[in-house]
Every structure is written in structure tokens, then in C-alpha cells.
Amino acid sequence: MGFIAFIILGALAGIIAKKIMGGGPDGIILTTILGIVGALVGGWLAGLIFDADPLDEFFDISTWLTAIVGSIILIWGYRLVSSRR
């Protein structure tokens, strides 16, 4: 997957994860970063659990699910850490 496609995937996955979780970081740049890091986290977890490489094709459903689930995990972790303060 190309660099620009990965940024687009991250932005859209971050937006979808924020809608599912009912909030997250404000701003398109932070949402894009959330999606990109979420895709990396999701891909890493999928590699550990399923021994797969789901981030290979832009139009593959496993790529999108991996990025969205990874972003949801990051939002959940952020809320967990920020609620303790």
C-alpha cells in the first residue's frame, strides 16, 4: 500500500472509530494520526494473533477492519489512562 493510501486509510479509520466510540481526539490531524497508529497497532496484533499481514491491500476488508479495531483500541486505552487522572 502506498504512503498516500495509508494516510487516507488512517484518516477514514480514525473517523469511523471516533463515531463508534462516541468521541476521541479533536481535529482532522489528530484523527488521522489516531487512524494511522491504530492501523499499525491493529496490524501488529493481527500478525501476533493470526500470523497474518492484513495491511497489504487498500480495498481489502481485513485492512479496514484491522485499522478500525486498532483505532478503537487506542481510543479505549486513552480513555482508560485519562480517567485515572
Steps between C-alpha positions, in 0.01 A plus 500: 500500500632844413576780742206720392260204512618423854431860607151486345437165669613646832276805469192298411567229758551767769171668408312168505656400834406837652140453383485149645653602833304825527797735502873520492768756424379820336627617163567326172876478555467323837227277356726407209789426735263291714398301193856450375630387838184291544567328168855424609384369840224296339738358242751410768233327710362315197850381420545371855160338537422375148848491345365718217592820315167682469638839392593407145210617279310829530164357388521183712248469784762358737709815455208721599389284791855484631541878485161568660547245780850632569364856520222388735760336723699826510191707588407250770855510641504880494173512692629244750817700567332843503222389737755418771622859517 
